[in-house]
Amino acid sequence: MTSRIVFIGAGNMAQALIGGLLNQGHPNTQISAIDPDPTVRAQVKDDYGIAVESDHGHLVPAADIVLLAVKPQLIEPVMANLSNHLTSNHLLISVAAGVSVEQLQSLSCCELAIVRAMPNTPALLGQGATGLFAGPGCSTEQVEQARSIFAAVGRVAMIEDQALMNVVTAVSGSGPAYFFALTEALQKAAEHSGLPSDVARLLAQQTAAGAGAMLGQPGASATRLRQQVTSPGGTTAAALDAFSLANFDQVVLSAVEAAIQRGQSLTQTDRTHSA
């Protein structure tokens, strides 16, 4: 039987998941959403043909899966409003960065099956990467239900140790911004070296898109692809040597470690910022 899914929050990530599920054949009658913004409600209802309401009402009690697609700082008030509508039969899935299964359980009025998910923004194009951690109360069927939702918008990795969800956030959750930053820097370097800004932008962005497409091919290896385009003593080798002299690997490691530490601090002390 098809799972009945209600999204709490109907923003970009929720809409990406809704669209992915519909594209996979999930009936729109089995998907609903709750959002306080009337403009968002009207847009989502028109675009996806699903039920969208302003409060939890009858949608949550009728659902099998409740998916929290809200920012971390909204988790406490949302759970306060939601908790009395939840039962032990629900599967609760959260995409809020830094909010642990234990924190979600402490905000609930009953024992729940809880899954943490960390998707990323390429899910909006069906090219997402999601890490999933299933809490101890989840059945095999519920884990598969959660996996299938995020598989509708990209690839999914199961994470066995919840502490590693901060690493997932640092690598794939925040990771698209790192590639955008590199593309920005490449464009600026091209402009500095004389290319017109529109040409620099086109070449930098299309190069990033093309490289990403190559990495997305079955069996692709970043190491092998790098080696294939690097001729000994050539221009690419000279550029990569400059990266090496600037300790590029250490720069990336330091960036990921900074993101991990921030994620840990969000989990331990507050939920005032998102990934």
N, C-alpha and C positions, 0 to 999 in steps of 0.2 A: 504494500500500500504506500502511496506517495506521502511523504512527510508534509505536514502543514507547518509552514515557517512564517514567523512574524518578526519583522525587523523593527528594532527600537532605534529610531533615527533613520532618516531617508536621504542622507547626503550622498556625496559622490561614491564612497566605497559601497554603501548599501545599494545604490543604483547599479554599480558595476556588477555586484553579485546577483541582483535581481535580473538584470539583463542576461547574464551568463546562464542562470538557471532556466530562464525562459527559452534561450537558444538551445539548451540541452533537452527541451521538451517538458520541463516541469510545468504543470498546469497553472495558469495565472490565478485560478480560483483557490489554489493551495498556498498562495503567497500573499502576505499583507504587510502593512507597515504602519508605524505610529510616528508622527512628527508634529511638533507644536507650531510649525510655520505653515500658515494657510497657503502661501504661494508654492512652497515645496510640495505640500499635499496635492494641490491641484495639478502641478506639473507631473508628479510621479503617477498619479491616477491616469492622466491623459497619455503619458508616454508608454506606460507598461500595462494598463488595464487591470490593475490590482486594487483591492480595497485599501484605503489609506484613511486613518482616523487621527484625532487629536489626543485621545487618551486610551488607556489600556483596555477599558471596557470589556467587551466580550472577545476581543481578538486574542489576547494572551491565554485565557483559560482554554480556548479552543485549539491552541497550537500544540504541536509536538516539539518544535524547536523555537527557542527565543534567541535571537541574535542581536547582541548589544553593539550597535554601530555608532557609538557616541565617543566623544573625547574623554580622556582619563579624568579631567576635572569635573565631569558631569556624572560619573559613575555613582557617587554616593546619593545625590538627589534622585537620580533615575531609579536606583535600586530601592530607595525608600518608597517611591510610588509604585514600583513593580512588585515588590516582595510578597505582598499579600495575595497576589494573583498567581504566584508560582506554586507548583506542587512537585513532589518527588518524581512525577512522571515526565517532567520537562527536561530537555537537554538545553543548557544555557551555554551559548558561545559568545565570547567577548573578543573584540578586536582592539580594546583599549590598551595602549602600551604601558607597561610597568605595573599593571594591576594583576596581582597573583590570584590563583585559584582560591587560596586561603582567604584573601581579602574579599573576593566575591562571595564565598560561602558565609563569611561572617556577616555580610550584609543581607543574607537571605533568611527567610523564616523557616526553611526546611532543608533537609539534606538534598543536594542537587548533583546531577551529573554535569560537570563543567569542563569546557574546552576553551583554552586560550589560543587565539590565532593572531599571527602577525603577517598580514598581507602587505603588498606595496602598491604604489600608484600605477604601475603598468597593468594592473588588473583592470583598469579602465579600458584598456585595449585588448583584453583577453590574454595578456602576456605577463601575468603576475607571477610572483614567487611568494609562497606562503609557508611559514613554519607553524605547525600545530603541536600543542601539548595537551594531552588528555588527562584530566584529573582522575584520581583513583576510583571514583564512583561511576565511571563511564563503562558501558558495555561495549563489546566488539561491534555490535550493530550501530551504536551511537557514534563511535569513532569513525566508522565508515560513512555515516550520514554527514558528519562534519567534514570529512575529507572530500566527499563528493561535491559539497557546496563550493569549496574553494578550488577544486579541480575544474569547475566550470569556467574559471577565469585565469587559468594558468597551471603552473606546476606546484606540487605540494610535497613538503618534507615533514615527516613525523619526528618530533623532538622528544627524547625519552626523559631528559633531565630538565625540569622547569627552570633551573638557574641559567640554562643556556638560551632561554628565550631572549635574554638581554643581548646575547651575541647575534641571534637572528635579527633583532631590531637594528643592531649596529651594522650588520652586513647587508641584508636585503631590504629591511624596512626603511632605513635611511639611505641605503646604497644608491638609489637613482640620483639623489642629489650630488653624490660624488662624481658620477659620470657627467651630469650637467655642468658641474664646476670645471671638470677637465675640458669639456667642449667649449665652455666660455673662455678658458685660458688659451686653448688652441686658436680660437677665433681672434683673440686679442694679439697673440703672437703673429698671426698671419697679417693682421692690420699693421702691426709695428714694422713688419718686414716689407710693407708696401702694397699689399692687396687691398682693393676697395672693400669697404665694410660688408656690402651685400654679397660679394664673391667670397669673402672670408667666412661669412656666416653660412652660406650654402655649402661650401666645401667641408667646414668643420662639422656641421650638423649631419650632413649626408654620410660623412665618413663614420661618425659615431653610430648612425642608424645601420649602415652596411656592416660594420664590424659586429654589432649586436645580432644582426640577422645571421651572420656566419657562425657566431657562438651558439645560436639557437638550433643549428642543424644537428640531427641525430649523431651521437658519438663525438661531437666536437670537443676539442681540448684547447684551452687558451694557450697553453704552453706550445703545443704543436702548431697552432695557427701563427703564433708569434715567430716561431722558428722558420716557418715557410715563407714569411714576408721579409725576413732579415738576411740579406746577403752579406757574407763576410767582407768587411771593408767598405760597405755601401753606405748610403745616406741614412737608412733606417738604423743600421748598427751604430752610426755616429750619434744619432738622437738618443738611442737607448743607452749608450755609454754615458751621455750627459745625465740621463735619469739616474743611472747607477752612481755617478759621482755625487749627485745631490741626495743620495740615500733614499731613493724613491720608495723602496719597500718599507723602510722604517717610518717614513712619513705616513704611509697608508696604515701601518700597524698602529701608530700613535693615534691616528684619527679614529680607528675602530675601537681602540681601548678607551678613548675619551667618551665615545658614544655608549660603550658598555657601562662605564662608571656612572654616566648620567642616568642610564636606565636603572641601575642598581639604587641610586639615590632616590629616584621616583618611586620605586617599589618600597623602599624602607621609610621614607619620610613624608612624601607628599605626592599629589597627583595634579599639580598645577600646570604642567606642560605636556604636550604630546610629543611623539617621536620626532 
